[in-house]
Amino acid sequence: MKLPFDLSLHPQGKQATIRHFLIVDDDEGVCKFLSAFLQYQGCECASCSDHAGVMEWLVSNPCEAVVLDLNLGHSSEEGFDLLKEIRVAFPKLPIVILTGSGYDENKLQTAIRFGANGYISKTIPPNELFAALMRALQPHVQG
């Protein structure tokens, strides 16, 4: 079976730290694919399909970063609302926006203003999402 992602990123033979991620996307296929890809990378993943259970899940479970679909319920406003809510409750939790609407400068700037640590398109290879998550986990250098 041919996998749709690069197996060379698998942490073979390494004692890697297990990373815990939450994927928030109303597309079940996206959640399953990203979970499988991240699990193959040695990560643990959970997913939520809507705004309702995200905050409760975050309070009760370990999580090092959130992958957040901006267009939950077909509205970017719900994604932005959730981004703001997570940022207030968990100020240091990395949040990477994943959007199917492609590059949109206004949405990018709004996401950054509301506290997103990354903004990427669903059309990029999953290896780039993984790289964005790893960058978001790096401590910020104060200049």
N, C-alpha and C positions, 0 to 999 in steps of 0.2 A: 504494500500500500504506500503510495506516495503522499507524504505529508506536505501541506501547503506552507511550510515554513522551514527555515534553514536549521538543520540539525546540528550544525557546527557550533551553535551557541550553547548546546547542552553542557552543563557543568560536569562532564565525565571525569571521574576520578578525583574530583575536588571536594573538600569538606566545606561546602558553601553554607553560609548562613541562610536559613529558610526565611524567606520574605513572605509576608501576609498582605494580600491585596483584596480590596472590595471593588467589584465591577458593578457599576450602576448603569443599566441600559435596558430600555423597554423592548429590545429585539432579542428574543431568546437565542437565536442563532449566533448573534455576536457574543452574547454571554458565554455560551458553550464553547465557541471557538477560542475566545481569549482565555477562558479558564483552562482549556486543554493546553494551549500554547504555554501559558505561564506555569502550569503544573509541570510541563515537560522541562521547563527551565529550572525546576527545583523549588518553585514557589507554592504557597497555599493560597487558594482563591475561594471567595464566596461571591455571590451575586444577588443583587436586588433588581427587580424590574420596574420599580416605581419609587417615588418620593416617600411613600407612607412608612416603610419599615427601615429606612436607611439610618436615621438617627438612633433608633432603638438598637439596631444591630451594632452600630459603632460604639455605643456605651457598653455593650455586653461582650464584645469580642476584640481580640488583638488585631490591629491593622496598621500597616506601615505606610500605606498610600491608597488613595481612591482613584479609580479610573471612572470618570463621570461623563456620560453621554449628555450633551447639551440640550438635545431636542427630546426630552422626556415628554411623553404624551403629545408629541408633534408640536411642542411649543418650547422655544429656547428660554422663555420666561421661567418655566418650571425648573429648567436646569440651572439658570442663574440664581433663582431663589434657593435652590438646594445648595449650590456652591456657597452662597452667603451664610446660610444656616450652619453648614459644616465648618466654615472658617471661624465663625463666632464661637462655636462650641469646642472646636479643636484647632486652635490657632497655628499649631506647628505641624499638623498632619498634611503631608504633600497631597495635592489634588492635580491630576492630569486630565484635562478636558479631551474627550474623544468625540469628534463630530463627523457626521455624514454629510454635512453641508459644504465641505471643502473649506478652503481658506477664505475667511471673511475678516478683513481688518477691523471692522467695528466690533464684531463678536470677540475677536482676539483681545482687543484693548479693554473691552468690558470684562472679560474673564480675568485678565491680569489685574485690573482695578479691584475686582472682587476677591482676589487672592489665589487664583490658579497658579500652579507652579509649572505648567506646561499646557500646550494646546496643539493637538495633532489631528489629522484627518483619518477617517476609517479606511481611506483608500491606500494608505501607505503600508508597506510590508510590516508584519507584526514585530520583526526584529527592531524596527525603529520605535515602536511603542515600548518595547522592553528597554531600549536605550534611554528613552524619555523618562521612564519610571526610575531607572537607575540614577539618572541625573537629578531627578526630583528628590531622591533619598540622600544625596550628598549634602553635607552641612554647608550652609551659606557662608561665604567668606565676607566679613565686614571690611570695607575699605577705608 
